[in-house]
Amino acid sequence: MRTITIIGGGITGVTTAYALAKRGYAVTLLERHPYAAMETSYANGGQLSASNAEVWNHTSTVLKGLKWMLKNDAPLLVNPKPSWHKLSWFAEFVAAMPRYRDNTIVTARLAVAAREHLFRWAADERIDFDHKREGILHIYRDRAGFDHAWQVSKLLAQGGLPRRAVTPPEMRAIEPTLAGTYYGGFYTESDSTGDIHKFTFGLASAAQRLGVKMRFGCRVIDLAATAHGAEVDVLQDGANDKVLCDAVVICAGTASRDLAARVGDRVNVYPVKGYSITVNLTDDASRAAAPNVSLLDDATKLVTSRLGVGRFRVAGTAEFNGFNRDIRADRIAPLIDWVRQCFPGVSTRSVVPWAGLRPMMPDLMPRVGRGKRPSVLYNTGHGHLGWTLSAATAEMTADLMAGMLPT
């Protein structure tokens, strides 16, 4: 039996392990944390959002970034301190702008395809992840934002995703608890939400039942690969060990860039920090005042998910500040203020803040494919759509592996 090692136990690593195990491979997954999904897959916005497939390589993003650069509470914040990593990433980001249209369409197609796999896996394995299929409502406060979204909708339609424009009264009918004044919105009925941590943890357990060997608390120290296989040096429980395999799949999020360099590849993933708050709905009034339909507020770049009866997740912002995981009060405050403005009946007395590093490629497209060495594959760099795309890219990776190393 062919042996495959996966580096990374977040959503992409676990979905890849599951897809490969289903095809008959002997899979070992290496994860430095004691459990699956403890970093970027822990407390994201919770959206399975094909409607958010628009890539960021657009003139409007650049202009907003320049305008917001000196505002600490801005949705997009760039630390002006230069680094080669940051400069090279932004140069490639600009170079990818001519592919904005095509990449948005491709991303939408991937997101639509991913649903079929993810929903089937959840049903087959009976994974409870607070899944709510109420759609996603994008809200716009001015005509400029709405008109841009209209053009994006045309691209999404080419990618196989229908969504419809809605008036302010229709928005109120879709989500009656939403307060404020809006120009209009777009509603995607086929989108959904859930708890990414619960899903990933559940799928990891399912993968173990299929025979995947999960090595948690296992830190990768070095990686080498040849035409005949790969060798991973690890540290676990204070002891050094070597993991030998026929092939390795790098699903290591923001660590993928360093691992790729060790085997002669360039994967220019940048850690783009995002924040979230989980509002505990501790009283009947808050539970009644919190939305059931997921939202995306274009002006503030915030998304929401209702997780079961008692939790309300709000997430967003993008911070280019290297491998900084600090949870800053001035970045959390706008999320809390937004809840108070849009859902004034929700108590924010019990709020849990969180920050995670999104592994983002300059063109906003995941890196899925072979490395220079025949025994190396990549499934990484999904950015803000890791959960949304993960099941599709896991299947793509399994298809590639089948071509490389038939079982």
VEXFIMAR-984876 format. One record per residue: z, x, y of N, C-alpha, C, O, CB in turn. Coordinates in steps of 0.2 Angstrom, whole numbers, plus 5000, padded with zeros to 4 digits. Glycine has a CB too. Example, Ala and Ser with C-alpha at 12.3 -4.5 7.8 and 13.67 -1.06 7.14 Angstrom:
% VEXFIMAR-984876
503950664972503950624978503950664984504250714983504550574978/503550644989503650684995503950645000504050675006502950704997/
***
This chain:
% VEXFIMAR-984876
500050044994500050005000500050045006500450095007500649955000/499650035011499550065017500250065021500450005022498950045021/500450115024501050115028500950115036500550165038501550175026/501250075039501150065047501850075050502250035048500750005049/501850115055502450115059502250085066501750105069502750195060/502750045069502650015075503250045080503850045078502649935075/503050065085503550095090503650035096503150025099503350155093/504250005096504349955101504549895097504149865093503849945105/505149865099505349805096505449745101505849695101506049815093/504949745106504949685111504449635108504249635102504649715118/504149595112503749535110503149565107502849535102503549495116/502849615110502149645107502249685100501849675096501849685112/502849715100502949755094503149705088502949715082503549805095/503549655089503749605084503149565082503049555076504349565087/502749535087502149495085501649545081501349515076501849465091/501649605082501149645079501449665072501049665067501049715083/502049675071502349685065502249625060502049625054503149695065/502349565063502249505059501549495057501449475051502449445063/501049505061500349495060500149545054499749525050499949505066/500349605055500149655050500549645043500249655038500449725052/501149625043501449605037501149545033501049545027502249585038/500849495037500549445034499949465031499649435026500349395040/499649525033499049545030499149595024498649625021498549585035/499749605022499949645017500049725018500149755013499349645012/500249745024500349815025501149825025501549775025500149835033/501349885023502049905023502249925030501949975032502149955017/502649885033502749895040503449925042503949895039502549835045/503549975046504149995048504149985056503750015059504350065046/504649955059504649945066505249985069505849985066504749875068/505150025074505650075077505850045084505450035088505450145077/506450035085506750005091507350035093507850045089506849925091/507450065099508050105101508650055102509150085102507850145107/508549995104509149955105509349925098509049925093508949895110/509949895098510249875092509949805089510049785084511049855093/509549775094509249715092508549705095508349755099509649645094/508149665093507449655095507549615102507949585104507049615091/506949635106506949595113507549605118507749555120506849525112/507749665119508249675123508149705130508549725134508749725119/507449715131507249745137506849695141507049645143506849815137/506149705142505749665146505649595143505549545146505049695147/505749585136505749525132506449485132506449445128505449535125/506849505136507549475136507549415140507849365138508049525138/507449415147507549355151506949355156507149345162508249365155/506349345154505849335159505749265161506249225160505149355155/505249245164505149185167505149125162505149065164504549175172/504949145156504949095151504249055150504249005146505449045152/503749075154503149035154502649055149502549115148502849035161/502349015145501749025141501148995145500948945144501848995134/500949045150500549015155499849045156499749095159500949035162/499449015152498749025153498449015160498049055162498248985148/498748975163498548955170498749015175498549005181498948895172/499149065173499349115177498949175175499149235176500049135176/498349165172497949225170497549265175497249315174497449195165/497549235181497249275187497549345187498149355188497249235194/497049395187497349465188497449475195497249435200496749515185/497849535197498049545204497549585208497649595214498649575204/497049605205496549655208496049615213495449605212496149695203/496349595218496049555223496249575230496849595231496149475222/495749565235495949585242496549555245496949585248495349575246/496649495243497249455246497849485244498349485247497249385244/497949515237498549545235498649615239499249625241498449565227/498149645240498249715244498449695251498949725254497549745245/498149645254498349625261499149605261499449625266497949575264/499349565256499949535256500449595255501049595258500049485251/500249645251500649695249500849745255501349765256500349745244/500349755259500349795266500849755270501249785274499749805269/500749685271501149645275501949645273502349645278500949575276/502049645267502749645264503049705263503649715261502749605258/502749765264502949825262503649845265504049875262502549885264/503849825271504449845275504949785274505449785278504249855282/504849735270505349675270505649685263505349675258504949605270/506349695263506749705257506649645252506749645246507449725258/506649585255506649525251505949495250505849435248507049465255/505449535251504749515250504549505242504849545238504249565253/504149465240503949455233503649515230503749525224503449395233/503249555234502949615232503249675236503249675242502249615232/503549725233503949775237503649845233503749855227504649765237/503449895238503249955235503650005239503750015245502549965237/504050045235504350105237503850155240503450185236504850135232/503950175247503350215249503450285247502950325248503450215257/503950305244504050375241503450385236503350355231504650385238/503050435238502450455233502650485227503150525226501950495237/502250465222502250505215501550505213501150455214502750475210/501350555208500650555206500550495201500050465202500550615201/501050475198500950415193500850355198500350315196501650395189/501150345203501050285207500450285211500050235211501650275212/500250345213499650355217499050345213498550305215499550415220/499050375207498450365202498450295200497850265199498550405196/498950255199498950185197498650145202498150105201499650165195/498850155208498550115214497850125215497450085217498950125220/497650195214496950205215496450175209495950145211496850285214/496750165203496450135198496450055199495950025197496750155191/496950035202497049965204496449945208496149895207497749945207/496349985214495849965218495149975215494649935216495850015224/495050025211494450035207494249975203493649965201494450095203/494749935200494649885196494449815200494349765196495249875191/494549815206494449755210493749725209493649665209494449765217/493149765208492549725206492549695200492149645199491949785206/493049705195493049665189493549615189493749585184493249715183/493749595195494249535196494049475192494449445188494449525203/493449455194493149395191493149395183493449355180492549375194/492849445180492749455173493449455170493549425164492249505172/493849495172494549505169494949445169495349435164494849565173/494849405174495249345175495049295169495449265166495149305181/494349295168494049245163494249275156494449235152493349245164/494249335155494449365148495149355147495349335141494249435148/495549365152496249345151496449275149496849265145496649365157/496149235153496149155151495949145144496349105141495749115156/495449175142495249165135495749185130495949155125494549195134/496049245131496549275127497149235127497449215121496749345129/497349205133497949165133497849095129498349075126498149145140/497249065130497149005126497149025118497448985114496448975128/496849075116496849095109497549105107497649095101496349155108/497949135111498649155109499049095107499449105102498949195114/498949045110499348985109499348965101499848945098499148925113/498748955099498548935092499048975087499348945083497848945090/499049045088499449085083500149075084500549065080499249155084/500349075091501049075092501449005090501949005087501249085100/501048955091501348885090501348885082501848855079500948835093/500848905079500848905071501448945068501748925064500148925068/501549005071502049045068502749015069503149015065502049115072/502848985075503448955077503548895072504148885069503448935084/503048855070503148805066503248825059503748805055502548755066/502848875057502948905050503648935048503848925043502348955048/503848965053504549005052505148965055505648985055504449065056/504948905058505548855060505948895065506548895065505948835054/505648925070505948955076506148915081505648875084505549015078/506748905083506948865088507048905095507448955095507648835087/506648895100506648935106506648895112506348915117506048985106/506848835112506948795118506248785120506148775126507348825123/505748765116505048755118504948695121505248635119504548765112/504648695127504548625131503848625133503648665137505048625137/503548575130502748565132502648515137502448455136502448545125/502948525143502848485149502348505154502248475159503548475152/501948565152501448585157501748635162502348635163501148525160/501348655167501548705172501248675178500648665179501348775171/501648665184501348645190501348705195501948725197501848585193/500748715198500748765203500748735210500448685211500048815202/501248755214501348725220501048765226501248825226502048705221/500748735231500548775237500748735243500748675244499748775237/500948785248501248755254500748755260500848725265501848805256/500148785259499648785264498948775261498848785255499648845269/498448765266497748755263497448815260497048815256497348725269/497648875264497348935261497448955254497048975250497548995266/498148945252498348955246498048905241497848925235499148955245/497948845243497648795239496948805237496648805232497748725242/496548825243495848845242495748905238495248895234495548855249/496148955238496049005233496248985226495849005222496549065235/496748945225496848915218496248875216496148875210497448875219/495948845220495348805218494748855215494448835210495048765224/494648905218494248955216494448985209494048995204494049015221/495149005209495349025202495248975197495148995191496149045203/495348915198495248855193494548865190494548845184495448795196/494048875194493448885191493348945186493048935181492948895197/493748995188493749055183494049035177493849055171494049115186/494649005177495048985172494648935167494648935161495648945174/494248885170493848845166493348875162493148855157493448795171/493048935165492548975161492949005155492649025150492249025166/493549015156493949045151494248995146494549015141494549085153/494048935147494248885142494848845144495148815139494248915135/495048855150495748815152495648765157495448785163496248875154/495648705156495648655161496248645165496848645162495348585158/496248635171496848615175496548575181496048575183497248675178/497048525183496748485188497148485195497748505195496848405186/496848475200497148475207497548405207497348355205496648475212/498148415211498548355212498848355219498948405222499148365207/498848295221499148285228499848285228500248285223498848215231/500148295234500948295235501248235232501748245228501148295242/500948165232501348115229501248125221501748105217500948045231/500648145219500648165211501048215209501348215204499848185210/501248265213501648315212502348285211502748305206501648375217/502548245215503248215215503248175208503848165205503348165221/502748135206502748105200502848145194503148125189502148055200/502448205194502548255189503248285188503548285183502048305190/503548305194504248325194504548295200504548325206504148405195/504948245199505248205204505848245208506048225213505548145201/506148295204506648335207506448385213506948405216507048365202/505848395213505648445218505648425225505348375227504848465216/506048465229506148445236505648495240505448545238506848455239/505448475247505048515251504448485253504248425250504948585248/504048515257503348485259502848535257502848595257503348485267/502348505254501748545251501148515252501048465254501848545243/500648565252499948545254499648515248499248465248499548605256/499748535242499448515236499648555230500048605231498748505236/499348545224499548585218499048585213498548545214500248565215/499148615208498748615202499148615196499648645195498248675201/498948565191499348555185499048565179498448545178499648475185/499348605175499048625168499448595163499948625161498948705167/499248545160499648505155499748545148500248535145499248435153/499248585147499248625140499748685140499848705135498548645138/499948705146500448755146501148735144501248675144500448795153/501548785143502248765140502748825142502548875145502248755133/503348815140503848865142504348865136504348825131504248845148/504748925136505248935131505648995132505549025137504948935124/506149005128506549065128506249125124506249125118507249055126/505949175128505649235124506049265120505849295115505349275130/506749275122507149315118507349285111507349315106507849325122/507449215112507549175105506949175101507049185095507749105107/506349175104505749175100505649245096505549245090505149155104/505749295100505649365097506149375092505949405087505649415103/506749365093507249375088507149335082507149355076507949355091/506949275083506749225077506149255073506149255067506649155079/505649285077505049305073505249375070504949385065504449315078/505649415073505849475070506249465063506149495058506349515074/506649405063506949395057506449365051506449385046507449335058/505949335054505349315049505049375047504849375041504949265053/504849415051504549475049504949515043504649545039504349525055/505549515044506049555039505949515033505949545027506749555042/505949455033505849415026505149425023505149425017505949335028/504649445027504049465024504049545022503549565019503449455029/504549575023504649645021504649695026504649755024504049655016/504549675032504549725038505249765038505749725038504349695044/505249825038505849865039506049875046505649915049505749935035/506549845048506749855055507249915056507849905053507049785058/507149965060507550015061507850015068507550035073507250085059/508349975069508649965076509150025078509350055073509049905077/509250035084509650095086509250165084509650215083510350095083/508650155084508250215082507750245088507350205090507750195076/507950295091507650325096507050375094507150415090508150365101/506450365097505850405095505950475100505950465106505250375097/505950525096506050595100505350625101505250655106506450635096/504950615096504250645096503750615092503950575087504250725094/503150625093502550585089502050635089501850675093502350525093/501750635083501150685081500650635077500950595073501350745078/500050655077499550615073498950655072498750695076499350555077/498650645066498050685064497550625061497750565061498250735058/497050655058496550605055496850575049496550525046495950645054/497350605046497650585040498250545040498550515035497750645035/498550535046499150495047499550515053499350555057499550505041/500150495053500550505059501250525057501550505051500650445064/501650555061502350585060502750565066502550585072502350655058/503250525065503650505071504350535070504750525065503750435071/504650585074505250605074505750565078505650545083505250675078/506250545074506750495077507450525077507650565073506650425073/507950485081508650505080508950435079508850385083508850535087/509350435074509650365072510350385069510450425065509250325067/510850355072511550365070511750435070512150465066511650335063/511550475075511650545076511350595072511450655072512350555075/510850565068510450615063509750605064509450555066510650585056/509450665064508650675065508350655058508550665053508450745067/507750625059507350595053506650605055506450605061507550525051/506250605050505450595051505250535047505350525042505150665049/504850495051504450445048503750455047503350465052504550375052/503550455041502850475039502450405038502750365035502750525033/501850405040501450345039500750355039500450405042501650285044/500350305037499650315038499350295045498850325047499250265033/499750255049499550245055500150225059500550195057498950195056/500050235066500550215071500250165076499750175078500950275074/500650115078500450065083500950075089501550065088500449995081/500750095095501150105100501250035104500750015107500950165105/501850005104501949945107502549955112503049905112502049885102/502650005115503250035118503350015125503750045129503350105117/502949965128503049945135502950005140502450045139503749915136/503450015144503350065149503450135146503250185150503950055154/503650145140503750205137503050225134502950285131504250205132/502550185134501950195131501550255134501150285130501450135131/501650265140501250315144501450385141501050425140501350315151/502050395140502350455138502150475131501950525129503050465139/502250415127502050425120501250435119501050475114502250365116/500850405123500150415122499950485124499550515121499750365127/500350515129500150585131500250635125499950685125500550605137/500750615121500950665115500450665110500350715106501650635112/499950615110499450615105498750615108498250595106499450555101/498750645115498150655118497750605121497150605123497650685113/498150545123497850485126498150475133498650495134497950425122/497750445137498050425144498050345144497550315144497550445149/498650325144498750245145499250245151499850245151499150215139/498950225157499250225163499650165165499550135170498750245169/500150155161500650095162501050115167501350175167500950085155/501250065172501750075177502250025176502149965175501350075184/502950045177503449995176503549955183503849985188504150035175/503349895183503349855188503949805187503949765183502649815189/504449815191505149785190505049705193504849695198505649815194/505349665188505349595190506149575189506449605186504949555186/506249525193506949495193506949425190506449385191507349495200/507549405187507649335186508349315187508849355187507449315178/508449255187509149225187509149165182508649125181509349195194/509649165178509749105174510349065177510949085177509949125166/510149005179510648955182510948915176510648875173510348915188/511648925175511948885170512148815173512448805178512648915168/511848765170511948695173512548665170512548635164511248655171/513048675173513748665170514048595172514548575169514248715173/513648555176513848485177513348435176512748455177514248485184/513448375176512948325175512448315181511848305180513348255174/512748325187512348325193511848375193511248365194512748325199/511948435191511548495191510948485185510448495186511848565190/511248455180510748445174510248395176509648395174511148425168/510448345180509948295182509548315188508948295188510348235185/509748365192509348385198508948445196508448455200509848405203/508948475190508548535188507848505185507848455182508848575183/507348535187506648515184506548525177506848565174506148555188/506148475174505948485167505248515167505148555162505948415164/504848505172504248535172504248605175504548615180503748495176/503948655172503948725174503448725181502948695181503648775169/503748775185503348775192503148845193503448895190503848755197/502648855197502448925200502348915207501848875209501848955196/502748945211502748935219502348995221502549055221503448935222/501748975224501249035225501549075231501349135232500549005227/501849045236502049075242502549125241502549185244502349025247/503049115236503549155235503449195228503849245226504249115234/502949175224502749215218503349205213503549255209502649285219/503649145213504249135208504049075203503649035205504849105212/504249085197504149035192504749015189505249045190503649075186/504748955186505348925183505248895176504648885174505548865188/505748895172505748865166506448825165506948855166505648915160/506448775162507048735159507148755152506748735148506948655160/507648785151507848815144508348765141508948775142508048885144/508148725137508648675134508948635139508648625145509148715130/509548605138509848555142510248595148510248575154510348515139/510548655146511048685151510848745154511248775158511548695147/510148765154509948825158509348815162508848775160509848885153/509248845167508748845172508548915174508948945177508848795178/507948945172507749005173507249015179506848975180507449035167/507349055184506949065189506749145190507249185189507249045196/506149165190505949235189505349245194504949205196505849255182/505349315195504749335199504849395203505249435201504549275204/504449415208504449475212504149525208504149525202505149485214/503849575212503549635209503849695213503649695219502849635208/504149745210504449805213504149865210504249875204505149795213/503749905214503549965212504050025214503950045220502849985215/504450045210504950085211505150135205505750155204505650045214/504650145201504750195196505150165190505250095190505050255198/505550205187505950175181506650155184507150185181506050225176/506650115189507350095192507450025189507049985190507250095199/508050025186508249955183508849925186509149875184508449965175/508949955192509549925196509449845198508849835200509649965203/509949805197509849735200510149735207510749745208510249695195/509649725212509849735219510049665221509649615220509249765223/510549655225510749595228510249565232510149505233511449605231/509949605236509449585241508849555238508449525241509349635246/508749575232508149545228508349485224507849445222507849605223/508949475222509149415219509349365224509149305222509849435215/509549375230509649325234509149275236509249215236509949355241/508449295237507949255238507849205232507649145233507249285239/507949225226507949175220508449125220508249065219507949215214/509049145222509549085223509449045229509548985228510249125224/509249075234509049035240508448985239508448925241508849075246/507949005235507448965233507648905229507448845230506949005229/508148915224508448855220508748805225508648745224508948885215/509148835230509548785234509048745239509148685240509948825239/508448775241507948745245507548695241507448635243507548795248/507348715235506848665231507248615227506948565225506448705227/507848635225508248595220508948585223509448615220508248615213/509048555229509748565232510348525228510848545229509748525239/510148485223510648455219510948505213511348485210510448395216/510548565212510748605207511348655210511248685215510148645204/511848655206512448705208512248775206512048785200513148685205/512348825211512148895209512848935208512848995210511748925214/513348895206514048935206514048985200514349035200514548875204/513648965194513549005189512849035188512448995185513848965182/512749095190512049125190512149195186512549235188511749125197/511649205182511649265178511049305181510449285179511649265171/511049365184510549395186510249445181510649465177510649435193/509649465182509349515177508749545180508449515184509149475170/508549605178507949645180507649675174507949705169508149695185/506949675174506649705168505949745171505749725176506449655163/505749795167505149825169504549805165504449815159505249905168/504049775169503449755166502949815165502849845169503149695170/502749815159502249875157501549855160501149815156502249895150/501349875166500749855169500149905169500349955172500849825175/499549885167498949925168498649915174498749865177498449915162/498349965177498049955184497549895184497449865190497650015186/497149885179496749825179497049765177496649705176496049845175/497649765175498049705173497849675166498049625164497949645178/497449715163497249705156497649745151497749805152496449715155/497849705145498249745140497849795137497249795136498549695135/498149855135497749905131497849895124498349905121498049975133/497249875121497249855114496649895111496149875113497249775113/496849945106496249975104496550045101497150065101495749995109/496050085098496150145095496250205100496050195106495550165091/496650255098496750315102496250365100495750345096497450345101/496250425103495750475101495850495094495350515091495850535106/496450495091496550515084496550455080496850395082497250545084/496250455074496050395070496650355068496650305066495750415064/497250395068497850355065498250325070498850305069498350405061/498050315077498450285082498050225085497450225086498450345088/498450175086498250115089498750095094499350115094498150055084/498450055099498850035105498849955106498349925105498650065112/499449935107499549865109500049855114500649845113499649815103/499849865121500349875126500049865133499449855133500649955126/500449865138500249855145500049785147499549775150499649895146/500449735144500249665145500549645152500349585154500549625140/500949685156501149665162501549595162502049585158500549655167/501349555167501749485168501549435163501849385163501649465175/501149455158500849405153501049425146500649405141500149385154/501549465145501649485138501749435133501449435128502349535139/502149385134502249335130501649285129501449275123502849295132/501349275134500749225134500249255130499849225127500549215141/500149325130499549355127499749385120499249405116499249405131/500349395119500549435113500349415106500149455102501349435113/500249345105500049325098499349345097499149365092500149255097/498949335103498249355102498049435101497649455097497849335108/498449475105498349545105498649575098498349625095498649575110/499149535095499449555089498849545083498749585079500049515087/498549485084497949475079497449525080497049545075497749405080/497249545086496749585087496949655084496449695081496549595095/497549675085497749745082497749735075497549785072498449755085/497949685072497849675064497149685062497049715057498149615062/496649655066495949655064495749725064495349755060495549615069/495949765070495749835070496049875065495649915062495949865077/496649865063496949895057496549885051496449935047497749885057/496349825050496049805044495349845043495149865038495849735043/495049865049494449905049494549975048494150005045494049895056/495149995050495350065049495650085042495350125039495850085055/496050045040496450055034496449985030496949955031497150075036/495949975026496049915022496549915018496749965015495349895018/496949855017497449855012497249855005497649855000497949785013/
***
